[in-house]
Amino acid sequence: MFFIFGWGRVSDDRYSYRGSSICPRCRNTVGNELAKVTTWFTLFFIPAIPYKVQYGRVCPICGYTEEINKEIFNRIVGAIGHGR
């Protein structure tokens, strides 16, 4: 018997909220967007166990991501009404 396993499957949850900011990389005024990126261990090509979670603010124009901690992410997402 053998198992097919792997890692690297990524899910990306994005949240937009009111206001705007200036991207430090491209200098465009952009809407605020948060991202939660989860990398999964897979078993038979099914995501089974999350082993890496990253939180950040994302520029929707150039893709620059400023990493933030989980508490700040949850506080902002809770305040915009997504309830996580």
C-alpha positions as CSV (number, residue, x, y, z in Angstrom):
1,M,0.0,0.0,0.0
2,F,1.2,3.5,-0.7
3,F,-0.1,7.0,-0.2
4,I,0.0,9.9,-2.5
5,F,0.8,13.1,-0.6
6,G,2.2,16.5,-1.2
7,W,2.3,20.1,-0.1
8,G,2.1,23.5,-1.6
9,R,-1.6,23.8,-2.4
10,V,-2.5,27.4,-1.6
11,S,-5.8,29.0,-0.8
12,D,-6.1,32.8,-0.8
13,D,-8.9,34.6,1.0
14,R,-9.2,38.4,0.2
15,Y,-11.1,41.1,2.0
16,S,-11.7,44.6,0.8
17,Y,-12.6,47.4,3.1
18,R,-13.3,51.2,3.0
19,G,-10.6,53.8,2.6
20,S,-7.5,54.0,0.5
21,S,-3.8,54.1,1.0
22,I,-0.7,54.7,-1.0
23,C,1.3,51.7,-2.0
24,P,4.9,52.0,-0.9
25,R,6.2,50.2,-4.1
26,C,4.1,51.6,-7.0
27,R,3.0,54.8,-5.3
28,N,-0.6,54.5,-6.6
29,T,-3.6,55.3,-4.4
30,V,-5.3,52.0,-4.0
31,G,-8.3,50.5,-2.1
32,N,-7.4,48.6,1.0
33,E,-7.3,44.9,0.6
34,L,-6.3,42.2,3.1
35,A,-5.2,38.6,2.2
36,K,-5.0,35.4,4.2
37,V,-2.8,32.9,2.4
38,T,-2.9,29.3,3.6
39,T,-0.5,26.6,2.4
40,W,-1.8,23.0,2.8
41,F,-0.4,19.5,3.1
42,T,-2.5,17.3,0.7
43,L,-3.5,13.7,0.8
44,F,-4.7,12.2,-2.4
45,F,-4.8,15.7,-3.9
46,I,-7.2,16.9,-1.2
47,P,-6.1,19.7,1.1
48,A,-5.9,18.1,4.5
49,I,-3.8,20.0,7.0
50,P,-2.9,23.7,6.9
51,Y,0.8,24.1,7.8
52,K,1.5,27.7,6.9
53,V,-0.7,30.8,7.2
54,Q,0.3,34.3,6.3
55,Y,-1.6,37.6,6.7
56,G,-1.0,40.8,4.8
57,R,-2.2,44.0,3.1
58,V,-2.1,43.7,-0.6
59,C,-1.8,46.3,-3.4
60,P,-4.3,45.2,-6.1
61,I,-2.2,47.0,-8.8
62,C,1.4,45.7,-8.3
63,G,0.8,42.8,-5.9
64,Y,3.1,44.2,-3.2
65,T,2.3,42.6,0.1
66,E,3.0,44.0,3.5
67,E,2.9,41.2,6.1
68,I,0.8,41.9,9.2
69,N,0.2,39.7,12.3
70,K,-2.9,37.6,12.9
71,E,-4.3,39.8,15.7
72,I,-4.3,43.0,13.5
73,F,-5.8,41.0,10.6
74,N,-8.6,39.6,12.7
75,R,-9.3,43.0,14.3
76,I,-9.7,44.6,10.9
77,V,-11.8,41.8,9.4
78,G,-14.0,41.8,12.4
79,A,-14.5,45.5,12.2
80,I,-15.6,45.3,8.5
81,G,-18.2,42.7,9.3
82,H,-16.9,39.5,7.9
83,G,-17.0,38.0,11.4
84,R,-13.9,35.9,11.5
